[in-house]
Amino acid sequence: MVASPSAARTHYHEEFNLPSFDDNIFLVWGYGSILWKQEFEYEAEYDTYIKGYKRVFYQGSKDHRGTPERPGRVVTLLPTEDDKEARVYGKAYQLPTDPAKLRSIFNALDTREQGGYERLLVTLYDAHPTTPGAEHELSLRERGVDTQGKGVVCLCYNGTAENKDYLGPDTTDAMARHILGCTGPSGPNREYLFFLADSLRAMKVDDPHVFELEAAARRLLAEEETN
């Protein structure tokens, strides 16, 4: 049940311009490095997808997979104006309900994603609905979660084409070469690409943009080894 007016309430959510931490359950949706490197506490994870977007390696990374002098390439989401049914698959991570823990998690995530990303509220669809073949939004109650009357807030971190670190599109080979030539505090840019492709394969998800870029990078590496 939602906390009563007489219960001690917190105001941490106001620091993040988010709905009440007392009255809502929060899900963070990962579609990039969060798939293999959460670095935050969570209670459950769900295979899910969003609609009307595409995942692209168009975002520059100066603080994780590159440097200010040579930014790496990481994924962001762009709206698919011509296909509102386009899907991007990822995982939703159900965060603890303790407001103090939520404050700590969002502080850490906001710092981690400060390189051009902003929080984006999303509608999540269940990748494994209880009725096979049906399409419907993720329901925590159907997944056996006692929500205690709380609302559910789903969000991710996204870099728009207007942010200062946005690199934009290029040919597949050019992006692959760029990725192979970058590294940053979080490791080589190629590791990010390969880990993402492995994570999507583990989910049995097809993402042509990611897999074509991975194939190009591996081909270029093989050509380097034979030359």
HELIX and SHEET records of a PDB file:
HELIX    1   1 TYR A   12  GLU A   15  5                                   4    
HELIX    2   2 SER A   33  LEU A   35  5                                   3    
HELIX    3   3 PRO A   99  ARG A  112  1                                  14    
HELIX    4   4 THR A  172  LEU A  180  1                                   9    
HELIX    5   5 ASN A  189  ALA A  202  1                                  14    
HELIX    6   6 PRO A  208  THR A  226  1                                  19    
SHEET    1   A 6 GLU A 118  LEU A 121  0                                        
SHEET    2   A 6 GLY A 151  ASN A 158 -1                                        
SHEET    3   A 6 ASN A  24  GLY A  30  1                                        
SHEET    4   A 6 ARG A  87  GLN A  94 -1                                        
SHEET    5   A 6 ALA A  44  LYS A  51 -1                                        
SHEET    6   A 6 TYR A 125  ASP A 126 -1                                        
SHEET    1   B 2 TYR A  53  SER A  61  0                                        
SHEET    2   B 2 GLY A  72  PRO A  79 -1                                        
SHEET    1   C 2 THR A 183  GLY A 184  0                                        
SHEET    2   C 2 GLY A 187  PRO A 188 -1                                        
END                                                                             
